[in-house]
Amino acid sequence: MFRKIFDFIIDSIQAVVFALSIFVLGYLFIAQPNKIKGTSMLPTFEDSEMLIVEKISYRLDTPERGDVVVFKAPESEACSEDQCEYIKRVIALPGDEIMVLDGKIYINSNILNEDYLDTSVKTDPGSFLTEGESYEVPSGYYILMGDNRLHSRDSREFGPIVKEDIVGKAFVRYWPPEKFGLMNN
């Protein structure tokens, strides 16, 4: 009798350890939940919405213009324990020449088509990307911006983000339930 109880306890511990190992590996290498904090991605995401961010794509490939990504906050940004990752959209790729002029973004001398934003949205320059001055994105770096251009601290202020600091791509919105669905990156 004692042996059966002991075997049951050992089997239960092994099952729990196995399940926790799978969870930890999945969280570290495959996907993680993220909560939207703030309004920098309005109208795409609202404050407190929840997403799953997948981490595999960018191990095998590179981000594309228009992708919504989660990345580690730059060292220049004061971040709190619960908000050291930001969510923004990829605007310019390595080698691109970007310029902000008269409320528009120019990539390689062409106006960027941002069909995910209302046509009335204007993009102001920042302390890094200044009005009318072009900037060539270095190899391995990306320019990221929030969709709510008037209320987003992004690459216009802190500069380009290195690929290694990009955690992953927004994959599924799961909260609130009425907005559940795959993300159209």
Secondary structure, DSSP 8 states (H G I E B T S, - for coil): -HHHHHHHHHHHHHHHHHHHHHHHHHHHHTEEEEE--SSTTTTTS-TT-EEEEE-SHHHHS---TT-EEEEE--TTS---TT--EEEEEEEE-TT-EEEEETTEEEETTEE---TTS-TT------SSS-BT--EE--TTEEEEE-SSGGG--SHHHH--EEGGGEEEEEEEEEESGGG-EE---
